[in-house]
Amino acid sequence: MALAAAYGSLDQHSMLGSSSDSMLLNGVDNEFSFLPGADPATFVEEFQNSSSVDNRIKFHAGTTTLAFKFKHGVIVAVDSRATAGSYIASQTVKKVIEINPYLLGTMAGGAADCSFWERLLAKQCRIYQLRNRERISVAAASKILSNMVYQYKGMGLSMGTMICGWDKRGPGLYYVDSDGQRTTNYMFSVGSGSTYAYGVMDTGYRYDMSVEEACELGKKSIMHAGHRDAMSGGVVNLYHMREDGWVKVSQTDISQMYYQSLDEKK
């Protein structure tokens, strides 16, 4: 009612995106509705490049997330800090999205984008399971997410996520971003603190690590990234993806871990 009053009489087609915005996933037609007006990417670009400092919008994103495969599954570790530029908005953000008991997704970039698209992915994974009477594979789940966000490439989405899980092929790990890029590897780190995390992981990684060693490596990587990167911090949320599903291993304060490690060196 409020929209009709503000913009006049609108037919259903004008309230929806063009036919290219339509998504057909597992036989379900999903359309992402746009308010009538300027193209979202053009609208955001105007404010980002504004000559007036007061009107300029800067999307400063920062985080540290990582995941790696090893002999006993997949370790997923993330920090919990949310920032808006130099302002720390929260220290308790849950950056691991539990898609289902055998799939996890991580958040890096825009929190709203990651949360929305991964929750939509959870819905599609559940529909697949109900129709086919078996769990969706990690590769298929990551491909669905990639296909969905690719249709909105260039429209201002900000998302860099890792899809981790266990299926018939064993442990799986894929990286998907807001441009629709999708790749697999044994190790990923995403976010502003990823360079610090990669340094620690490359030093201590072995495929035949024990579960305890892998968990310690994940926590240590996030701890050092959280200490060096101003955009990362809070606590380390650690998950272990096993054959029988994921388990949350621990939640540890980064500052306490760091100063404890300094005391141990003395």
C-alpha positions as CSV (number, residue, x, y, z in Angstrom):
1,M,0.0,0.0,0.0
2,A,2.7,2.4,0.9
3,L,4.6,1.7,-2.3
4,A,1.5,2.1,-4.4
5,A,0.9,5.5,-2.8
6,A,4.5,6.6,-3.3
7,Y,5.0,5.4,-6.8
8,G,1.5,5.2,-8.2
9,S,-0.1,2.2,-9.7
10,L,2.4,-0.5,-10.7
11,D,1.9,-3.8,-12.4
12,Q,3.5,-7.0,-11.2
13,H,6.1,-7.0,-14.0
14,S,7.4,-3.6,-13.2
15,M,8.0,-4.6,-9.5
16,L,10.2,-7.6,-10.6
17,G,13.5,-7.8,-12.3
18,S,13.8,-8.6,-16.0
19,S,13.5,-12.1,-17.3
20,S,17.3,-12.5,-16.9
21,D,16.9,-12.0,-13.2
22,S,14.7,-15.1,-13.0
23,M,16.2,-18.2,-11.4
24,L,15.1,-21.8,-12.0
25,L,16.6,-24.0,-9.3
26,N,15.4,-27.6,-9.0
27,G,12.2,-26.7,-10.7
28,V,11.5,-23.8,-8.3
29,D,11.2,-20.3,-9.9
30,N,12.7,-17.7,-7.7
31,E,12.7,-14.0,-8.6
32,F,14.6,-11.3,-6.7
33,S,12.3,-8.2,-6.5
34,F,13.7,-4.7,-7.1
35,L,12.1,-1.5,-6.2
36,P,11.3,0.7,-9.3
37,G,14.0,3.3,-10.0
38,A,17.7,3.4,-10.7
39,D,19.8,0.4,-11.3
40,P,21.3,-0.7,-7.9
41,A,24.9,-0.7,-9.2
42,T,24.5,2.8,-10.8
43,F,22.9,4.1,-7.6
44,V,25.8,2.9,-5.4
45,E,28.5,4.1,-7.8
46,E,27.1,7.6,-7.7
47,F,27.5,7.8,-4.0
48,Q,30.8,6.1,-3.9
49,N,32.3,8.5,-6.4
50,S,30.6,11.6,-5.1
51,S,32.8,14.8,-5.0
52,S,31.3,15.6,-1.6
53,V,33.0,13.8,1.2
54,D,29.8,13.9,3.3
55,N,27.9,12.0,0.6
56,R,30.6,9.4,-0.1
57,I,29.8,5.8,0.9
58,K,32.8,3.5,1.6
59,F,32.2,-0.2,2.0
60,H,35.1,-1.2,4.2
61,A,34.9,-5.0,4.7
62,G,37.3,-6.9,6.9
63,T,37.4,-10.4,8.4
64,T,39.4,-13.6,8.6
65,T,37.9,-17.0,7.7
66,L,39.7,-20.2,6.8
67,A,39.1,-23.8,6.0
68,F,41.4,-26.7,5.1
69,K,41.0,-30.4,4.4
70,F,43.1,-33.0,6.2
71,K,43.0,-36.8,6.9
72,H,40.1,-36.6,9.3
73,G,37.8,-34.1,7.5
74,V,37.7,-30.3,7.2
75,I,38.6,-27.7,9.8
76,V,36.7,-24.4,9.6
77,A,37.8,-21.4,11.7
78,V,36.6,-17.8,11.7
79,D,36.8,-14.7,13.8
80,S,33.8,-12.8,15.0
81,R,34.4,-9.0,14.4
82,A,32.2,-6.9,12.3
83,T,33.5,-3.5,11.2
84,A,32.0,-0.4,9.5
85,G,35.1,1.4,8.3
86,S,37.2,2.1,11.4
87,Y,34.2,1.5,13.7
88,I,33.9,-2.0,15.4
89,A,30.2,-2.7,15.1
90,S,30.2,-6.1,16.8
91,Q,32.6,-8.6,18.4
92,T,30.1,-11.5,18.4
93,V,29.1,-12.1,14.8
94,K,28.5,-15.7,13.9
95,K,30.4,-16.1,10.6
96,V,29.7,-19.8,10.1
97,I,26.3,-20.5,8.6
98,E,25.1,-24.0,9.4
99,I,23.4,-24.9,6.1
100,N,22.5,-28.5,7.2
101,P,24.1,-31.1,9.5
102,Y,26.6,-32.0,6.7
103,L,27.2,-28.5,5.1
104,L,28.8,-25.3,6.5
105,G,29.2,-21.9,4.8
106,T,31.5,-19.0,5.9
107,M,30.8,-15.3,5.7
108,A,33.3,-12.7,4.3
109,G,32.3,-9.4,2.7
110,G,28.8,-8.0,3.2
111,A,27.1,-9.7,6.1
112,A,23.6,-9.2,4.6
113,D,24.7,-10.7,1.3
114,C,26.4,-13.7,2.8
115,S,23.5,-14.4,5.2
116,F,20.8,-14.1,2.5
117,W,22.3,-16.2,-0.2
118,E,23.5,-18.9,2.0
119,R,20.1,-19.2,3.7
120,L,18.6,-19.4,0.3
121,L,21.1,-22.1,-0.5
122,A,20.0,-24.0,2.6
123,K,16.4,-24.0,1.3
124,Q,17.5,-25.3,-2.1
125,C,19.6,-28.0,-0.5
126,R,16.6,-29.1,1.5
127,I,14.3,-29.2,-1.5
128,Y,16.9,-31.3,-3.3
129,Q,17.0,-33.8,-0.4
130,L,13.3,-34.1,-0.3
131,R,12.9,-34.7,-4.0
132,N,15.9,-37.1,-4.5
133,R,15.8,-38.8,-1.1
134,E,19.6,-38.2,-0.6
135,R,21.8,-35.4,0.6
136,I,23.1,-33.0,-2.0
137,S,26.8,-33.2,-2.7
138,V,29.2,-30.4,-1.7
139,A,30.1,-29.7,-5.3
140,A,26.4,-29.4,-6.3
141,A,25.6,-27.1,-3.4
142,S,28.5,-24.8,-4.3
143,K,27.4,-24.8,-7.9
144,I,23.9,-23.8,-7.0
145,L,25.2,-20.9,-5.0
146,S,27.6,-19.9,-7.8
147,N,24.8,-19.9,-10.4
148,M,22.5,-17.8,-8.2
149,V,24.9,-15.0,-7.5
150,Y,26.3,-14.9,-11.0
151,Q,23.0,-13.6,-12.3
152,Y,23.6,-10.5,-10.1
153,K,27.2,-9.9,-11.1
154,G,28.0,-6.2,-11.2
155,M,25.0,-5.2,-9.1
156,G,27.0,-4.5,-6.0
157,L,27.0,-7.9,-4.1
158,S,29.9,-8.4,-1.8
159,M,30.5,-12.1,-0.8
160,G,33.4,-14.4,-0.5
161,T,32.3,-17.7,1.0
162,M,33.6,-21.2,1.5
163,I,31.2,-24.2,1.3
164,C,32.5,-27.1,3.4
165,G,30.9,-30.5,3.8
166,W,31.1,-34.3,3.6
167,D,29.4,-36.4,1.0
168,K,29.8,-39.7,-0.9
169,R,33.2,-38.5,-2.2
170,G,34.4,-37.6,1.3
171,P,35.3,-34.2,2.6
172,G,34.7,-31.3,0.2
173,L,35.8,-27.6,0.2
174,Y,34.8,-25.0,-2.4
175,Y,35.3,-21.2,-2.6
176,V,32.4,-19.1,-4.2
177,D,32.4,-15.3,-4.5
178,S,29.8,-12.7,-5.6
179,D,31.0,-12.8,-9.2
180,G,30.1,-16.4,-9.5
181,Q,33.7,-17.6,-9.4
182,R,33.9,-21.2,-8.0
183,T,37.0,-23.2,-7.3
184,T,38.1,-26.1,-5.1
185,N,41.3,-26.7,-3.2
186,Y,42.6,-28.3,0.0
187,M,43.0,-24.9,1.8
188,F,41.4,-21.5,1.6
189,S,41.5,-18.3,3.6
190,V,39.2,-15.3,2.8
191,G,39.2,-11.8,4.2
192,S,41.4,-8.9,5.1
193,G,43.5,-11.0,7.5
194,S,43.8,-14.0,5.1
195,T,47.5,-13.2,4.3
196,Y,48.4,-13.6,8.0
197,A,46.4,-16.8,8.2
198,Y,48.0,-18.3,5.1
199,G,51.4,-17.7,6.6
200,V,50.6,-19.7,9.7
201,M,48.7,-22.4,7.8
202,D,51.5,-22.9,5.2
203,T,54.0,-23.3,8.0
204,G,52.1,-25.9,10.1
205,Y,49.9,-27.8,7.6
206,R,50.3,-31.5,7.1
207,Y,47.6,-33.8,5.5
208,D,48.2,-36.5,8.1
209,M,47.7,-34.2,11.2
210,S,45.7,-35.5,14.1
211,V,42.4,-33.8,14.9
212,E,44.0,-32.0,17.9
213,E,46.9,-30.7,15.8
214,A,44.5,-29.5,13.0
215,C,42.2,-27.7,15.5
216,E,45.2,-26.0,17.1
217,L,46.5,-24.9,13.7
218,G,43.1,-23.4,12.8
219,K,42.9,-21.5,16.1
220,K,46.5,-20.3,15.9
221,S,46.0,-19.0,12.3
222,I,42.9,-16.9,13.3
223,M,44.6,-15.7,16.4
224,H,47.6,-14.3,14.6
225,A,45.4,-12.8,11.9
226,G,43.1,-11.2,14.5
227,H,46.1,-9.7,16.3
228,R,47.7,-8.2,13.2
229,D,44.6,-7.2,11.2
230,A,42.6,-4.4,12.7
231,M,39.4,-5.6,10.9
232,S,39.6,-9.0,12.5
233,G,39.2,-10.0,16.1
234,G,36.7,-11.1,18.8
235,V,36.7,-14.8,19.3
236,V,37.8,-17.9,17.2
237,N,34.8,-20.1,16.3
238,L,36.1,-23.5,15.4
239,Y,34.2,-26.3,13.6
240,H,35.3,-29.8,12.5
241,M,33.5,-31.4,9.6
242,R,33.4,-35.2,10.1
243,E,31.9,-38.1,8.2
244,D,28.9,-38.1,10.6
245,G,28.5,-34.3,10.3
246,W,29.9,-31.1,11.7
247,V,30.7,-30.4,15.3
248,K,31.5,-27.1,16.9
249,V,34.8,-27.6,18.7
250,S,35.4,-24.4,20.6
251,Q,34.9,-20.7,21.0
252,T,38.1,-19.0,22.2
253,D,38.9,-15.3,22.9
254,I,41.6,-14.1,20.5
255,S,43.2,-11.7,22.9
256,Q,43.5,-14.3,25.7
257,M,45.0,-16.8,23.3
258,Y,47.6,-14.3,22.1
259,Y,48.8,-13.2,25.5
260,Q,48.8,-16.8,26.7
261,S,51.0,-17.7,23.8
262,L,53.4,-14.8,24.8
263,D,53.6,-16.2,28.4
264,E,54.4,-19.6,27.1
265,K,57.4,-18.2,25.2
266,K,58.9,-16.7,28.3
